[in-house]
């Protein structure tokens, strides 16, 4: 149901990191959510969680105040120093003022008390992902990026790139096939829906896209087709 509603973020492309040493919580979350999201990484150690956050890209961080190697407040202090922008949800069996303040200071979206209902956590994740800044971005050179959730291209600083319908369909096709050369016949079939189209019309579209972004965003491969510029990782 939720996956079919417009503007509800697809959950099956979400990568979540969850740090908790509470075996009951970990087991319940793993059995409930293991196939619900693209990736659910469960770790007991605060230090391991911090290492993963530095080395990999996640869409959300679930924080149980019960963790190994660091106290909850020390973990929050480190998160604040790292200035991580990803959404966070805090879970705890201690809803003292101190813990709530630490959760607020590290910009947690919400604070959930134990015993935890799985439905409440799932709803909190859905609401959080759809009310906070997305990380569904494909980045190019010069600050250009494509926001998959909003289905829009942006310049550095957040200004929308005003593509025509054909220009947008063209560059989106190249993004979808970023690991290969997209031949002219495929472009004609997908972008022009099989309608008559000359190679000069196609070149004109390419030039307009380049003018609105940067020249090398689309590269011509000697009479074989086009390929999108290397996407920043």
C-alpha positions in Angstrom: 0.0 0.0 0.0 2.6 2.6 1.1 4.9 1.8 -1.8 2.2 2.7 -4.3 1.3 6.1 -2.9 2.8 9.0 -4.7 5.5 10.9 -2.8 6.0 8.1 -0.3 9.6 7.2 -0.4 10.4 3.7 -1.6 11.5 1.7 1.4 13.1 -1.1 -0.5 16.0 1.2 -1.5 16.7 2.3 2.1 19.8 1.3 4.0 19.6 1.5 7.8 22.3 1.1 10.4 21.1 0.0 13.9 23.4 0.1 16.9 22.1 -1.9 19.9 23.4 -4.4 22.4 19.9 -5.4 23.5 19.4 -8.9 22.1 15.6 -8.8 22.4 15.4 -5.6 20.4 17.9 -6.8 17.9 16.2 -10.1 17.3 12.7 -8.5 17.0 13.9 -5.8 14.6 15.9 -8.3 12.5 13.0 -10.8 12.2 10.5 -8.0 11.4 12.5 -5.8 9.1 15.2 -7.9 7.5 13.3 -8.2 4.1 11.6 -4.8 4.4 14.5 -2.5 3.6 17.3 -2.8 1.1 19.9 -3.2 3.9 19.5 -3.4 7.7 23.0 -3.5 9.4 22.8 -4.5 13.0 25.8 -3.9 15.3 26.4 -4.0 19.1 29.4 -1.7 19.3 29.2 2.1 19.2 32.7 2.2 17.7 31.7 -0.3 14.9 28.7 1.9 14.1 30.9 5.0 13.9 33.4 3.2 11.6 30.6 2.1 9.3 29.1 5.6 9.2 32.5 6.9 8.0 33.0 4.3 5.4 29.5 3.7 4.0 26.4 5.7 3.1 23.3 5.0 5.1 19.8 6.5 4.9 19.0 6.3 8.6 20.6 5.6 12.0 18.7 3.8 14.7 20.3 4.3 18.1 19.5 2.2 21.1 20.9 3.8 24.3 22.0 0.2 25.2 25.3 -0.2 23.3 28.8 -1.5 23.8 32.1 0.5 24.1 30.4 3.9 24.6 27.7 5.4 26.8 24.7 6.9 25.0 25.8 10.4 25.8 29.3 9.9 24.6 28.0 8.3 21.3 25.7 11.4 20.8 28.7 13.7 21.5 30.7 12.0 18.8 27.8 12.1 16.3 27.5 15.9 17.0 31.2 16.3 16.3 30.9 14.4 13.0 27.9 16.6 12.0 26.2 13.7 10.2 23.0 14.8 8.4 21.3 11.4 8.1 18.0 11.0 10.0 18.2 9.4 13.4 15.7 7.6 15.7 16.6 7.0 19.4 15.2 4.0 21.3 15.7 3.7 25.1 14.4 2.1 28.3 15.5 5.3 30.1 13.4 8.3 29.1 15.1 10.6 31.6 15.5 14.3 30.8 19.2 13.8 30.2 18.7 11.1 27.5 16.0 13.1 25.8 18.2 16.2 25.7 21.1 14.2 24.2 18.7 12.8 21.6 17.6 16.3 20.7 21.1 17.6 20.6 22.2 14.9 18.0 19.1 15.9 16.0 17.1 12.7 16.5 13.8 12.7 14.7 12.0 11.0 17.6 12.5 9.2 20.9 10.8 5.8 21.4 10.6 4.2 24.8 10.9 0.5 25.5 9.1 -1.9 25.6 9.0 -1.2 21.9 6.1 -2.1 19.5 7.4 -3.1 16.1 4.5 -1.2 14.4 5.5 2.0 16.2 9.1 1.7 15.0 8.1 0.9 11.5 5.7 3.9 11.4 8.4 6.1 12.9 10.9 5.1 10.2 8.4 5.7 7.4 7.4 9.1 8.8 11.0 10.1 9.4 12.2 9.2 5.9 9.4 11.1 4.3 9.7 14.3 6.4 13.5 14.7 6.5 16.0 15.5 3.9 16.4 12.6 1.4 19.7 11.0 0.4 18.3 9.6 -2.8 20.8 11.6 -4.8 22.9 10.8 -7.8 25.7 13.2 -8.0 27.6 14.5 -11.0 30.5 16.9 -11.4 30.2 20.7 -10.6 27.6 20.1 -7.9 24.9 18.8 -10.3 22.7 16.1 -8.9 19.6 14.1 -9.6 17.1 13.6 -6.7 15.4 10.3 -7.4 12.6 10.9 -4.8 11.6 14.3 -6.2 12.4 13.2 -9.8 14.3 16.4 -10.4 17.7 17.6 -11.4 19.4 20.4 -9.4 22.4 22.7 -9.6 24.8 23.2 -6.7 23.0 25.2 -4.1 19.6 23.6 -4.8 18.4 25.5 -7.9 16.1 23.4 -10.1 17.5 22.7 -13.7 14.6 23.5 -16.0 14.7 20.7 -18.5 12.1 20.2 -21.2 10.2 16.9 -21.2 12.4 15.5 -23.9 15.6 16.7 -22.3 14.7 15.2 -18.9 13.6 11.9 -20.5 16.9 11.8 -22.4 19.2 12.4 -19.4 17.2 10.1 -17.1 17.6 7.3 -19.6 21.4 7.8 -19.6 21.4 7.8 -15.8 19.5 4.5 -15.7 22.0 3.0 -18.1 25.0 4.7 -16.6 27.2 1.5 -16.8 26.8 1.2 -20.6 26.5 3.1 -23.9 22.9 3.9 -24.8 22.5 3.4 -28.5 20.5 5.7 -30.8 17.7 3.2 -31.4 17.1 2.8 -27.6 17.0 6.6 -27.2 14.5 6.9 -30.0 12.3 4.2 -28.6 12.3 5.4 -25.0 12.6 9.2 -25.3 10.7 9.8 -28.6 8.4 6.8 -28.1 9.4 5.5 -31.5 8.3 8.6 -33.4 10.3 10.0 -36.3 13.4 11.8 -35.1 16.6 12.8 -36.8 20.1 12.5 -35.5 20.3 16.3 -35.7 17.3 16.6 -33.3 19.0 14.3 -30.9 22.2 16.3 -31.0 20.3 19.5 -30.4 18.8 18.0 -27.3 22.2 16.9 -26.1 23.6 20.4 -26.7 20.7 22.0 -24.7 21.3 19.6 -21.8 25.0 20.5 -21.8 24.3 24.2 -21.8 22.1 23.8 -18.7 24.6 21.7 -16.9 28.2 21.2 -18.2 29.6 20.0 -21.5 31.0 16.6 -20.5 27.9 15.4 -18.7 26.9 13.6 -21.9 29.6 12.0 -24.0 29.3 10.8 -27.6 30.7 7.4 -28.3 31.7 7.5 -32.0 28.5 6.6 -33.8 27.4 4.1 -31.2 25.4 6.3 -28.9 25.8 8.3 -25.7 27.0 7.7 -22.2 26.5 9.8 -19.0 29.5 11.3 -17.3 31.1 9.4 -14.5 28.8 9.6 -11.5 30.5 10.6 -8.2 30.5 7.9 -5.6 
